[in-house]
Amino acid sequence: MMRLHLSARVMGLAAMAALLGACIGDIGDHHPESEGGETSGGSGDSTGPGGGTEGFTDITTLSAEQTQQYLGKLAPPFVGRVLSAKEQASVADKGGAAIEPILLGWTEEPAFAKAARALIEQRLSTSGTKEGVDMNLPGNLAEHVVAHDLPWSQLLTSESCYDAEDQVIECDSGAPYTAGVLTTRGYLMSRASRFNLTRSSTMMRGFLCVGYPQDDEVQPRIDKERLIPMFRALTPEEQTVEEAKSGFGNGSGCYTCHGQFSLHAQMFVKFDAKGLWQDAADGIQDPEGELGRSLNGLMASHLDNPDEARLETSQFLGQEVANLSEAAKVLTKHPLFLGCAARNALDYGLMLDTSVDIHPELLARIGAAASASDSDPTFGSIFVATFIDPDIVRATVLSLTGEEP
């Protein structure tokens, strides 16, 4: 089966954005501290949903050939095969009307749950083993959630972990609470970094699809006087810390991002570099260590007050939370969560580059469709809502055939 040849890796991001105009807008702005090319909260100017649809609103009007191309593109990543003889016959008979029932059928296949696993493993950089730690637990949980038709939110709120045989096991971080994949050692080890920046940025990028800085409506900033001096600076003149002046982060404008980063990173303050929860962690900078590192393999807090620096409590997405478990529940109820799951499905299925901006209104529309019958939908529901959306169908068919559907 021929893969999509017009990928961002071949064409370049600008050409991909132009080609997929209905659902892909301008390339988002990049911030010096944003990892992996994420965009800043979806705030860039983008082509709106419906703005380039050329009147295409009904996917059932696709020809059999166009439908074959579309489903043929999606089958390998999501069910690990080409279209079956039965599916091809349905396409030949019904054209675009075959898309939704075929996608629904795929969600029942074991390979679909394995695709969800692969998606999460790619997004979080986890799999295999490392230093005796089972890095497969995030993927195991993703596969379990999808195979058992559970709400996708349980990826972050599950109180259990699962072994390779899908049997319940205790999660491995030693924390007195759980937050799905976020409290697996696989996630915590693979994303360990100074000040816990990578753990917090991966959480926000992976599950809300926002980088730093974020819109204040998404994450209100902390009072900058609560931060250690280096993160209070907004201008070069305000920066008093030599390490920041010499190149740590973006130096002169630390507060712009770290006014939000600090609130997210604080919830990881008791997890060491090996992913183990340490009650005695205090978040204080190691006076002899690298900037951003505390003692005993822990990371330093952004907070200046030692009594605050040792606590996991924070203000997350505008709500006070006691720890990462409470934060995960807040995250999964946020309006951006379902749209971000749709974005992840698009990236995985269409091999999109994560720096290509997708209009936030389009993702919100898909999220609303996925939750129309259940406010806490499954990944299967999100997947179907994503790939029956007229803008997504049109853009993908156009990229595959070079012709408007």
N, C-alpha and C positions, 0 to 999 in steps of 0.2 A: 504494500500500500504506500503510495507516494505521500510523503510528509509535506506540510506547508512550506513551500519554497520561498515565500515572501516573509520570512521571519526577520525580526529586528537585527539579528546577528548578520544577516546577509545584506539586507537592504539599507540598514541604517535607520535610526529612530525617526528622523524627520519624514522619510519616505513612508515608513509604516504608519505614522500618524496621519499623513495625508491620505493614504489608501483606505484606512479604516475610519474615515472621517466621522461617521455617524456615532461611533462609540468611543473613539480615541481622539483626544484633543491635543492641545499643545503640550510639548514636553514641559514637565513641572520644573520649578526652580529647585536648585540644590543648595543645601546649607553645608558649610564646611564640616559640621559635626554629624551630619546625617549619614548613616552607613548604608551601603548596598543600593544607593541611588534612589532612596525613597523620596517622595514628594512631600511638600509641607502642607499637610492637612487638606489636600485637594483644592487649594485655594487659587491655583493658577487659572488663567483664562483658557477655556476649552470649548470645543464645539458641543453645543447642547444636544441632549437626546432628542431625536426627531428633526434636528436642524439640517441633517444631510440625508434624510431617508428617501428623498425623491418620491414620496408618496407611498412607500412600501410599509404597510402596517399589518399585513395578513400573511403569515408564513405558510398557510395552506395553499397559497397561490404559486409556490415554488414548483418548477418543473421537476420531473423525475430525475433528470440529469443533475440539476442543481442540488436536489435533496441528496442524491447519491454522493456528490462531492462533499457536502456539508457533514453528513453523518459518517462518511468515510474518513474525514479528518478527525472526528471526535472518538471513534471507536477504539483505535489503538491505545491512546493514553488512558481512557476510562474503563475499558473492559478487556484490553490486552489482545485484541483480535481485529480482523476485518469484519465487514457485515456478513451475516449468515445468509444462506440461500432464502430462508423465510423472510428475513428483513429486506433483502433485495427485491423479492417479489412484492412485498408490501409497498416499497418505494415505487416500483414500476407501476403499481396499480393506483396508488393514492397521491404520489408526489409529496408535497409539503405537509399534507395531512397525516403522513406517517411519522413525522418527526416526534411529536409528543409521546405517542404510545411506545415508540421504540426506546426513547430516553427513559421512560418510566420502567420499561422492562429491564434496562441495564442496571437500574438501581437495586434490583433483586439479585444480581449476579455476585458471586464471591469476589470476582476480579475488581468490582467497583469499590468494595471496601479496601482492597489492597491499593487501589489508586489513591484513595483518601490517605492511606498510610504513607505512600510515596510523596504525596503533596506536602504533608506535614513534616516528613523527614527532610525534604528539600528546604522547606521554609525555615526550619529550626536548626538545620545542620546537625542532625542526630541520627545515628544508626551504628550497629556493630557493638563493640566493646572497647573500653578505654581504661587502662589502669585498673582492671577488674570490675569496672562499673558497667552495668547493662545499659547501653545507650539506646536500646530498642524500645524502652518503655513508652516514650511519646508516640512512636509509631504503633505499638501494640494498642494503646488506648484509642488512637484514631480509628484503627481497624475495628476494634470492638464496638465503638460507638456507632459506626456505619453498618457493620454486619448485623447488629441487633436493633437497627432502626430507632436509635435513641436520638434525642435532641442534640444538635451540633454543639450547643452550649456546654454539654457535659465534657467536652474536650478540655474545658478550663474549670469546671466545677465538680468533676467526679471525685468522690471520696475514696475510690479504689484505683489500684493499678492492676495490670494484667501481664501474665508471663507469656512465653511463646506459644503455649497451648491454650491461651485465652482463659486461664484460670485466675481467680482473684488472688492477689498478693498485696502485702503492705507496700505502700510507696516508700521510696528508699532514702529520702533526704533527712529523715529523723525529726522533721518539724512537727509540732503538736497540732497541725492542721494540714489540709490538702487544698491544692488549687490545680487539679488536673495535671496537664503536661508541665505547667510552670513550676511545680514542686517535685519534679523528677530530677534526679542527679544528671541524667542525660542532658536536659535543657540547661540546668544551672552550670554544669561543667563546660558545655560547648559555648556558652555565651558569657563566661566569666571575664571581667575586665575591670580596670581601675574605676573607682567610684560607682561600680555596678551600672555603667552606662550602656554596655551592650545588652545586658539582660533586660533593662527597661526599654531600650529602643527596639529590640526585637519583639518584645511583647506588644508595643504600640504599633509597630509596622506590620507585624504578622496578623494581628487580630482586629485592629481598627484601621489599618492602612494609612496611618499618619506618621510623618516624621517630625523633626524639630526644626524650627519653632512651629507650634501648633496654634490654631485659632484659639483665642481666649475663651470662646464659647465651648470649646472642647475641654480645655484644661486651663482654668484660672491659675495665674502665677502666684507663687509664694511671696510673702513680704520679704524683700531682699535683705532686710536687716537680720533676718534669721539665718542667712547663709554665711559660710566662711567668707572672708574678705575677697578672695579672688573671684568668686562667683557673683559678687554684687556689681561688678563693673559693667558699664554700658558704653564707655568711651575709653580711648587710650589714656586719657588724663586721669580717669578714675581707677585704672588698674595699678595696684600697689605691689603685686606679687611678682617677683622676678621670673618664676617658672612660667607664668602666664605670658609675661612680656616676651619671653624667649621662644614662645611657640606652642605651649600646651593649649589644645583646643583652638578657639579663635581669639583668645587673649583679650582683645579690647572690648568685645561685646558679649561677655560670658552670660550675663543675666538674661539676655534675650532667649537663650535656650535653656539654661540651667535653672531659671525660675520655674520651669516645668519639669525638666529632667530630675531635679532634686526630689520632687514629690513622688516620682515613680521609682527612682533608685532607692529611696529610703526603705521601701518595703522588702528589699533584698539584703538589708544590712546585716542580718544574722546568718546568711548563707556564705560559707567559705568557698574558696576556689575549687574545692572538690565536690561542691554541691551539698555539703552537710550543714545542717542548722546548728548553730552554737549559741546557747542561751546567754553566755557570758560576753558575747560580742558587744563592743561599745561604740564602734564607728569612728574612733579617734585615729587621726593620722599617725602612722608610725614615724616618729621623729628621725629615724635612721633609714627609712625606706623610701621607695619610689612614690612620687606624688600620687595620691589617690588610693594608697594601700594602707590598711590597718595592720594589726598584729595577727599572727597565727593563720595566715592565709586568707584573712578577711579583707574587705574593702572599706575605705573611709567613707564617712557620711558627708553630705554637702552642708549639714547643719552645724552652726557655730556653737550652740549651747550643748554641753556634754550630756545634760539630762534629756535633751531631745534626740541627740545623735544616736543613742543606744536603742531607741524605740522603733518598732515596726509600724506604728500608727502613722497615718498620712492623710492628706486630702487628695482624693483621686477622682478625676472627672467631675469635680464639684461636690463630692460627697466625702464625709469623714469615714475612714475605714480603719479597723484595728490591725489588719495584716493583709497579706497577699490573698488569702482565701476570700475575704470580704471584697477585696478589690476585683477579683475575678468575677464575682457575681455581679458587681456593678458594670464591669466591662461588657459582659454578655447581654446586658439589657440596654446597652447604649445604642442609639439609632445607627451608628456606623458599623456595628458588629456584623450584621447579616450582609450588608453591602460589601464589606471587606471579604467575607467568605466567598461571595460571588466573584470578587476580583481575584482571589486566590485560585478559584476554579478556572477562570479565564486565563490567567498566567500559565497554569499547569497544562490546560488542554490545548491552548493555542500557541504556547511557547512565546508568550509576550515578554519583553524586557520590562522589569519592574519600574524602570524610570519613565516608561511611557504613561502619560496621564490619562486616566479614564474619567469622564465627567461624573462628579459626585451625584448629580441628579439621576443619572442612569443607574448607578449602583443602588441608590435609595429606592428607585422604582422596582428593581429586581428584588431587593430585600422585602419591600412591601408585598410583592406578589408571592414570595416564598412563605410569608407569614400570614397570608390572607385567611387560611383555614386553621392555622395553629400558630399562636404567637411565639412558640418555641420550636421552630421547625427542624427537621432532620437535614443532614447534608444532601440527601437525595432530593428533597424538596427544593433546596437552594440550587442544586445542580440543574434540575429541570427548569426552574424559573429563569435561570441564567441563559440557558441555551435554546429556549423558545422565545426569548425577547426579540422582537422584530429588528431592533438596531443591531444586536449581536449577530443575528442570522444574516442580515443584509451585509454587514461589514465583512463577515467571514466568507460568505459566498463571493462577494466582490474581490476579496483578496485571492481566492482560489481560482476564479474563472476570468477575472478581469472585466466582467460584465455585470451590469446592474441586474438584480433579480426581478 
